[in-house]
Amino acid sequence: MTIKDIQDLIFGDEDRVLELKKSTGELKDGMKSACAFLNTDGGWVIFGITPTSLKIVGQQVTDNTRKEIGQEIAKLYPAIDLKPIYVPVPDKDDFYVIAIHLNAWPRGTAPYTYDNRPYYRLESITKVMPREMFEARIRESQPHLYAWERQQADGINIEDLDESLIAGAVRGGVKGGRLSSSALSETTENILSKFQLLNEGKPNNAAVALFAKETGWYTQLELRMARFKGNGKNEFGDNQSLKGNIFKLFDAGMAFFFKHLNLSGKITGTRRQEELEIPYVALREALTNALCHRTYDDLGPSVGIAIYDDRVEITNPGRFPAHLTAETIKQPHDSHPRNPLIANVLYLSTYLEKWGSGVARIIEACKEHDVPEPTYEDRGGFIHIVFKRKSVIESNDTKNDTKNDTKNDTKKLGKKSNSDRLKEIIDILRSNNTITTEELSTMLSVSKSTILRDIKFLKAQIALTWVGPKVGGHWEIKE
């Protein structure tokens, strides 16, 4: 390294990856910044530069100087092999600029401390790391010891898990090509073991979150759902709260969308197709992500769905990973699931697609349906994904020939809207999966052709299938 290299480094003044000190008289402060760089995005600590004028002054370096630097480096923990670079200052005998380069923090490792205190970098400022951030990194560095999902569930046995739900997850995985067909004949215990949901034969918290029949004191396993009148929270139109495992919460959330969001029609060729005003695929992915990636070690907050006249918000407790922001999350990125055991089961059962692709799938679905892509917001410990609503009126204004079709559909449906009836059909099929289309027609007081049309729509949206023979088979819902 030469003085020219130093000049190139300091050209932009101090910032997130650069700390300048006039001399090693500020060695301790410089090492705090070194610790901060190790815990953030890496950087340079350089002694021998005046921070305000950026003048290269250098300093004399004696054996004692080198010894003091080594002693302070030794106060970094975990121990790290740092080799300061001594760059001679031209025209000043025995004067050097001292440069120390720090690598960025490798995600999933323990945080560094200097003199028993952790530091991190916030823009150009070195700050003491908050306890919450420090503990989160400790847990992440030793998931086998600290991760909430890996902790043994208190008082829960395999018998307390829903075997039919576990079997359904396996069937979904086999059908989706993510599990071998041999998994269909495995015992429940073997399946749970392969999913890493057992600790010495006992279910862990991830098993409870996914498959528990009753979630009991797990207060974070809750979904809040609200339909507000207008665009604020002054008045409720519908307010619900449900406790249960992730699959149960997912089903309830999707049913709530069907209940309160409009179905809009569009003409494809000579046929009219109906779809939710916000694409089902986008809502499904956003809700799955919220339930999968939330912070579960915080017992208080829960995932929420809020539907307003102008927007839909899905909220989950937590923050963006260290390498992502509300802006960069829409760019291609690697996935670092907060709860990898839960994420793995949801992936194998086809509830999740390839890790890291969820946001791209949401944006793609919105573009395909001519809906504005959602925005992401970090609001004080909660991540919000916000979809703008696309009303049926707006859709009809752009398609003159749709208006009469909508009126005809309304006459056919009677007093109930499409979304109300679809929600009822889903609820009925979940409670009675052997019901026939004729029975549905009678129960809902609509024609059989209407029921067949609704079933066709649901098959396209939630992978609804009839399993087995015409007589003696059953309905299977796979969102």
N, C-alpha and C positions, 0 to 999 in steps of 0.2 A: 504494500500500500504506500502511496506517495502523497505529498501535500496536495497535488492536483486532485487525487481521489477524495481527500478530506474536503477540499473546496466544493467539489461536486455534491458531496453528502449534505453540507450545511447550507447549500444555496437556498433552500426553501424555509430556513429558520426552523425553530423547534416545532414539531408536530407530533402526531400519534406514534411515530416510530423513530423519534430523534430527541435526545436530551443532551444539552450542551452545558458544560461547567467550566469556569475559568481555570480551576486547578483542583488538585486532589485535596485541597482544604475543604472541599465539599464532597469528599469521598463517600460519606455515609448517605447523603441525599442522592448521590449518583447511583449507589447500589440499591437504594429503594426503587429507583426508576428501572434499574436492571431487572429487579424482581418483577416489577410491573410488566416489562416487556416480555419476560418469560411466561407470564400468565395471560398475555393478550396476543398481539400480532407480531411480536418480535421487534427488534430495532437496534439502535446504536446509542451508547453512552460515550460521549467524547469529552475528555478533559484537555484544557489548553485553548479553549475558544471562549471569547466573551459573548454571552448570549444575546445582548442587545445590539452590539455593533458587528457581531460575527467576525471580529478581528482574531486572527490566528496569533496567539501570544506564546503558546507552549509553556513548558515549565522544565525546570531541572529535574532529572530523574536520578536518584541515588539508590543504593542497595536498600536503604531504609524505606524509600518510596515503594519499591517493588514488594518489599516485605509487607508493608501496610495494605497494599492492594490485595495481595494474596490472603491476608488474614480476613479482610472483609468479604472476599469471594467465598471463603470457607464458611461464612455465616449463612450462605444460601442453602436451603434444603428443599428437596433432595440434593445431594452433592452433585456438582456439575463441573466439568473440566473446561474452564474458560481461560483462554490465552490472550491477555491484553496485547494490542499491537502498538509498538512504540515507533512513531513516525518522526524522523528528524526534521526540525524547522530550519529552512534555509537561512544562512547568514547569522545564525544564533547557535554558537557552539554549545553542545551538551543540553540543548533545549529540545523537548519532544512534545508532540501531541499524542495523547494516550487514547486509543479507541478500543472499545469493547463491544463486540457484536453478540446479540442474543437471538436465538431462534424463537419462533412462535410456539405458543402452547399447543402440544399435541392433544387433541380432543380425547377425552376418556382417561387422561392421566391425572394424578394428584396435583393440586396447585403448589407453586413454589412459595416459600417464605424466606424473608430476610430478617435475621436477628429475631426469629420466632413470630414474625408478623407477615401476613400475606398482603401483597399490593397488586393493583391492576391499573391499566392505562385507560383514561377517559379523555379522548381527544389529546390535548397536549399536557394533561394534568395527571400526575401520579397520585393515586388515592389508596387508602386502606381498603382492602376488599371487604364488602359486606359479609356478615356471617352467613346469610342465606346463600350467597354465591359460593362461599368457601365450602359449606357443608354439602351443597349440591354437587360440587366437583369431587369431593371426597367420596360421596355415594357413587358417583359415576365411575370413579377410578377403581372401586371395589364392589361391583354390583352383587357379587356372591355374598357379601356381608351386609350391604346397606340398602340395596334397591327394594322399594316397597313391594313390588310384584313378586320378588323371590323369597320374601319372608314367609315362614310357615303360618298358615291361617289358624287363629286361635279358636279351638273348640270345633273345628270343621273336619268331617270325615268324608271319604269318597261317597258314602251313602247320601250325603247332603248335597251332592251335585246331580244335575238333571241329566240322566243317561240318554234320554231321547234327544236332548239338545246336543250332547257330545256326538251321538250317532249321526245326527243331521249334519254336523260340521264335517265329519268324516266323509259322508256321502257327497257333500258339496266339493270336498277336496278331490275325491276320486273322479267325480264327474268333470271337474275342471282340469284334470290331469296333473294335479299337484301332489296327490297321494297315490300310492300304489293300490291296486284293487285288493291286495291282501289285507289292507287295513280294515276292510269291512268285516273280516272274521276275527280281528283282534279283540281281546278283552278290554273293558273300560280302563282297567288299571294300566294295561300295557300302552294304550293310546295316551293316557294322561302322562305316563312316564316319558314317552317319546316326544310329547309336547313340552316336556320339562316343567310340568305342573305339579309334580310331587316332590316333597322333601322327605326322604326316608319313609316313603309310603303314605305321607300325609299331604293333603292339598296345600298349596301355597296361595298367597293372595291373588295371583294371576288366575288361578283356577276358580276362585270365588268370583272374581270380577267377570269371568266369562260364562261360568256354568252353574253358579249356585242357585238352588231352588228358592231359598230365602236369603236375602242379603243382611238381615239383622242390623247389627250396630255399624255396618259399613255405610255410614251416612253419605259418603262421597259417591256412592253408586245410586245416583238420583238424576232424573231429567226434569227440568222445569220447562213448561210450555205455556206460552201466553199469546193470545190474539188481542192486540190493543186496537181500540177505536181511534182512528186518526193516525198521526205520525209521532205521538208522544206516549208517555206512560200514565196519563191522567185517568184513563178509563179502560177497564177490561171488557172485552167481548167474550173471552174464554180464558180460563186460567186453570191449568192442571199441573200436578206434580206426581211423578211415578218413581218408585224405588224398584230396583231389580238388577239382574245381570246385564251385561253389555248388549247381548242379542235381544233381550226383552226391551231395553231402552231404545235400541235402534228401531225395532218394529213400531213402537209407540210413536217415536218421532216422525217416521215416514207416514204413518197414518194421520198424524196431526197436519202434516203438509197437505195430504190429499183432502183433508177436511176443510182447510181454510184457504187454499190457493186455487185460483181459477184454472179451469181447463179451457184452452183456446184451440180453435180449429184452423187448419190450413189446408189448402187444396194442393194435392200432389197428383198431377195428371188429371184424371177425371174423378179422383176419389178424395174424400175429406178425411183427414187424420186429426186426432185430438191429442194434445199434450199439455202437461203442466206449464204454466206461464214461466216458471223457472225450471230448466231441464231436470228431470228426475235424476239423471246420472250425476249432475253437479251437486244436487242436494244430498244424494246418497253418499258421495265421496266426502263432502264437507262434514256431514254428521258422523260418518265412520271415523274420520281423522280426529274429530273433537273427542269422541269416546275413547279412541285408541291412544292418543298422544297427550292427554291431559295429565296434570300432576295429581297422582292418586294419594300421595303421602300427606296431603292437606285435607283434613276431614271435613272442613267447613263448606267450601264452595262446590258447585256442581255445574254440569253442562246445561246450557239453556238455549231454547229456541224462542225467539220473539218475532212475531209477524205484525207488521204495521201496514197501513194503507199503501205506503210508498216503498217499503223495503222488507227484507227478511234478514235477521241477524242470528247467527249461530255462534255461541260463546263457550269457550272452554278455559278452565283455570290453567295458568302457566304462562310462560314467555317463549319467545322465539329462541331456537338454538343459537349459540354464540356466533355462528357463522352466517346467520340469516337475519334479515330485517323485513319490515312490512313491504318494502320495495323489492328487495332481492329474492324474496320467496317465490316470485313469479318467474324467475330465471331458472335455467337448468341447474340442479344441485343434487348432491348426494344426500341420502337419507340417513338421519341419525335418530331413530325412534327412541322416544323417552322411555317407553315400556316395550322392549324388544320381545319379551315372551308373549305378551298380549298381541303385539303386531304380527308375530310369526303365525299364531293360530288364526288370526283374521285373514292373513295372506293365504295360508294353506286351505282354508275353508272358502276362499274366493271372495270374501267380503272386502279385502284390500287387493289392489293391483300391485304392480312392481313398486317397491319402496322408492320414494322420491318422485314418483310420477303423478301423485294425486292432484297437485295444484294444476299441472299441465292438462290433466284430463278435465278438470272443472272448467278451465278457460276454453278448452277446445269445444266442450259441450255447449257452453254459452254462445260461442261464435256460430256453431252449427245452427242454433235456434234463434239467432239474431237477438240475443239478450246481452246487455252490457256485462263485461266480465266483472267479477266481484272485487271489492277492495278488502285489504287486510289491515287491522289496526291492533296495536298493543296498548291496552288501556289499564295501566296499573295492576299488572298481575293476571290479566285476562286477555286472551286472543279473541278478536272478533272478526268473523268473515261476514261481509255485508253484500247482499244481492239486491239490486234494484228490481222492483216488480214491473212486469210488463202486462198491462191490463188488457182484457179482452176487447175493450173499446178501441185501444190503440191498434190492436191487431186487425180489427174489423175495418178501421178507417183506411188501412192500406190494401184491403182486399174487398172490393165492393160486392163481389158475388158471395161473400161469406155470410152477410147479414141475414138473408132469408133462410139459409141453412140453420143458423143459430136459433131463429124463431121456431122453425120446424122441430128442432131438437128439444126446445123448451116445451112445446106442446106434447111431444112424445113422453117427456120425462115427468110431466105433471108438476107438482110443487117442489120436488127435490131436484137439486142441481146435480150435474154429473159427478162432481167431486164428493158430494155427500153420499150418493149411491155407491160409488166406488169404494169409499171408506167403509160403508156398511158391508159390502161384499167381502172385503178383506177381513173385517172383524168376524163375519159369519164363517168364512172358510177356516180361520184360525181356531174357532170354537167347535166347528163341526166340519172336519175335512173329508167327510164322505157324502156331503149334501150334493144333490143333482141340480142341473140347470133348471129343470122343471120346478123343483122345490124353491129355488132362489126366485124364480119368476113369480110364483105364488106369494112368497114371503114379502117381496118388495113391491108387489102390485104393478108389475110392468110386464111387457110381452117377452116371450122367450127369445125373440130375435134381438131385443134390447140387451138381455142378459148375455147372449152369445157375443154381441158386439163389445160389451164391457169386458167379458172374459178375454176376448182377443186383445183388447187394449192392455189389460193387466199382464197377459202373457208376454207382451213385448216390453213392458216396463219392469216387472219384478220377477221374471222367469217363473211364472206360474205354470205348473204342469200337472196333468192327471197321471198318476202312477198306478200301473196294474191294469187288470181287465176292466171293461166298461161297467160290469156289475161286480162289486167287491173291491174295487180300487179306491184310491183316495187322492185328494188334492195335496200338492206339496208346493210351498212358497219358498222361493230362494231369491231374496233381494240381492 
